[in-house]
């Protein structure tokens, strides 16, 4: 496939490296060939870089399989997922899913991407519901000292800022892109 035909979300292989297209900018000047500046994510390392290729440069488009998986439990150095249809269990290293792990609650669903037999990673939903396991009680009228919010520790171990009216045992929606409180679940 010509590099100028790539679109955001496509997966391709170039120089034995697997990339996912984040964004593409096509630049054509009067005296030169079109140049495609492709912002890509290296799927195996997670590094984001920009590749510049002339039009006519071909890359190999690859098919990545995505399926819904259910997070089961933390197995120490690995995280265990299960396919809800086949009950097949897959273990992934915690180090690969360092950022995603803080939003994984038991029985939560994720989308797992794989290329052949290699699992590339998981995509989290935009928002996840997590239970507040520890927070101080909100004092009525105490909005000046802390801006109307307080710290709350969630069931996955992360601490976020929540409004004063949130109490222990309640579930809150957390935006997985920013890691911030969204609303009550």
C-alpha positions as CSV (number, residue, x, y, z in Angstrom):
1,X,0.0,0.0,0.0
2,X,1.3,3.5,-0.8
3,X,2.1,5.5,2.3
4,X,-0.1,8.3,1.2
5,X,-3.2,6.1,1.5
6,X,-2.7,5.4,5.2
7,X,-5.4,6.6,7.6
8,X,-5.5,7.0,11.4
9,X,-6.0,3.7,13.1
10,X,-4.3,1.6,10.3
11,X,-1.6,-0.8,11.3
12,X,1.4,-1.3,9.0
13,X,4.8,-2.9,9.0
14,X,7.9,-0.9,7.9
15,X,11.5,-2.1,8.2
16,X,10.4,-5.0,10.4
17,X,8.7,-2.7,12.9
18,X,4.9,-2.7,13.5
19,X,3.3,0.7,13.7
20,X,-0.2,2.2,14.3
21,X,-1.0,5.4,12.5
22,X,-2.1,8.2,14.8
23,X,-2.2,11.0,12.3
24,X,-1.0,11.7,8.7
25,X,-0.1,15.0,7.0
26,X,0.4,15.1,3.2
27,X,2.6,17.9,2.0
28,X,3.0,18.8,-1.7
29,X,5.2,21.6,-2.9
30,X,5.6,22.8,-6.5
31,X,8.9,21.2,-7.3
32,X,8.9,18.1,-5.1
33,X,7.1,14.8,-4.8
34,X,4.4,14.7,-2.2
35,X,5.8,13.9,1.3
36,X,3.7,12.0,3.9
37,X,4.5,12.9,7.5
38,X,3.0,10.0,9.5
39,X,2.7,10.3,13.3
40,X,3.0,6.7,14.4
41,X,3.0,4.6,17.6
42,X,5.4,1.7,17.7
43,X,3.0,-1.0,18.8
44,X,5.7,-3.1,20.6
45,X,7.4,-0.4,22.5
46,X,4.7,2.3,22.8
47,X,7.1,5.0,21.5
48,X,5.5,7.7,19.4
49,X,7.5,9.1,16.5
50,X,7.0,10.8,13.1
51,X,8.1,9.1,9.9
52,X,8.5,11.2,6.7
53,X,8.2,9.2,3.4
54,X,7.9,10.3,-0.2
55,X,4.8,9.4,-2.2
56,X,5.4,6.1,-4.0
57,X,6.9,4.5,-0.9
58,X,5.1,1.3,-0.1
59,X,4.4,-0.2,3.3
60,X,2.8,-3.5,4.2
61,X,-0.7,-3.0,5.8
62,X,-1.3,-5.7,8.4
63,X,-4.5,-7.1,9.9
64,X,-4.7,-6.7,13.6
65,X,-7.3,-8.9,15.4
66,X,-9.3,-7.2,18.1
67,X,-11.5,-9.0,20.6
68,X,-13.3,-8.2,23.8
69,X,-11.6,-9.7,26.9
70,X,-12.5,-9.7,30.5
71,X,-9.9,-8.8,33.2
72,X,-9.9,-11.5,35.9
73,X,-7.2,-10.9,38.4
74,X,-3.6,-9.7,39.2
75,X,-1.3,-12.8,39.2
76,X,1.7,-11.1,40.8
77,X,3.9,-10.3,37.8
78,X,1.1,-10.9,35.2
79,X,-2.4,-9.8,34.6
80,X,-4.9,-12.5,33.6
81,X,-7.6,-11.9,31.0
82,X,-10.3,-14.3,29.7
83,X,-12.3,-14.5,26.4
84,X,-15.9,-14.5,27.6
85,X,-17.0,-16.7,24.6
86,X,-14.3,-19.4,24.6
87,X,-13.1,-19.1,28.3
88,X,-9.5,-19.0,27.0
89,X,-7.2,-17.3,29.5
90,X,-4.3,-15.1,28.5
91,X,-1.6,-13.8,30.8
92,X,0.2,-10.5,30.0
93,X,3.2,-9.1,31.8
94,X,2.4,-6.3,34.2
95,X,5.3,-4.3,32.7
96,X,3.7,-4.2,29.3
97,X,0.4,-2.9,30.7
98,X,1.9,-0.5,33.3
99,X,-0.4,2.5,32.4
100,X,-3.5,0.4,31.8
101,X,-3.3,-1.6,35.0
102,X,-4.3,1.3,37.2
103,X,-7.8,1.3,35.5
104,X,-8.4,-2.5,35.5
105,X,-11.1,-3.6,38.0
106,X,-12.0,-7.3,38.2
107,X,-14.5,-8.4,35.6
108,X,-13.9,-5.2,33.6
109,X,-13.9,-5.4,29.8
110,X,-11.1,-4.4,27.5
111,X,-10.4,-4.7,23.8
112,X,-7.3,-6.9,23.2
113,X,-5.3,-6.3,20.0
114,X,-3.2,-9.2,18.6
115,X,-1.1,-9.7,15.4
116,X,-0.9,-13.4,14.6
117,X,0.0,-15.1,18.0
118,X,1.5,-11.9,19.5
119,X,-0.6,-9.9,21.8
120,X,0.1,-6.2,21.2
121,X,-1.8,-4.7,24.1
122,X,-5.2,-3.7,25.4
123,X,-7.4,-0.7,24.8
124,X,-9.4,0.6,27.7
125,X,-12.9,1.9,27.4
126,X,-13.1,5.8,27.6
127,X,-14.5,5.6,31.2
128,X,-14.3,2.9,33.8
129,X,-16.4,2.6,37.0
130,X,-14.2,2.1,40.1
131,X,-15.1,1.8,43.8
132,X,-13.8,4.3,46.3
133,X,-12.1,2.3,49.1
134,X,-10.7,5.1,51.2
135,X,-11.5,8.8,51.5
136,X,-11.9,11.3,54.3
137,X,-15.4,12.5,54.9
138,X,-16.3,15.8,53.3
139,X,-16.9,18.7,55.7
140,X,-19.9,20.8,54.7
141,X,-18.8,24.3,53.7
142,X,-15.1,23.5,53.4
143,X,-14.7,24.5,49.8
144,X,-12.1,27.3,50.2
145,X,-9.2,25.3,51.5
146,X,-9.2,22.6,48.8
147,X,-11.4,23.8,46.0
148,X,-14.3,21.6,46.8
149,X,-12.5,18.3,46.3
150,X,-10.6,15.7,48.2
151,X,-8.3,12.7,47.6
152,X,-9.9,9.3,47.2
153,X,-8.1,5.9,46.9
154,X,-9.8,3.6,44.4
155,X,-10.0,-0.2,44.4
156,X,-7.1,-0.4,41.8
157,X,-4.8,1.5,44.2
158,X,-4.7,4.9,42.4
159,X,-5.6,8.1,44.1
160,X,-7.7,10.8,42.3
161,X,-9.4,14.0,43.3
162,X,-13.1,13.7,43.8
163,X,-15.9,16.2,45.0
164,X,-16.6,16.4,48.7
165,X,-19.9,14.6,48.4
166,X,-18.3,11.3,47.3
167,X,-18.0,8.7,50.2
168,X,-16.3,5.3,50.7
169,X,-18.1,2.4,49.0
170,X,-19.4,4.6,46.1
171,X,-18.5,3.9,42.5
172,X,-17.2,6.8,40.4
173,X,-16.5,7.0,36.7
174,X,-12.8,7.8,35.8
175,X,-11.7,9.1,32.4
176,X,-9.0,6.6,31.3
177,X,-7.3,9.2,29.1
178,X,-6.7,11.8,31.8
179,X,-7.1,9.7,35.0
180,X,-9.5,12.2,36.4
181,X,-12.9,11.9,38.1
182,X,-15.8,12.2,35.7
183,X,-19.0,11.6,37.7
184,X,-20.8,9.1,40.0
185,X,-21.3,5.7,38.4
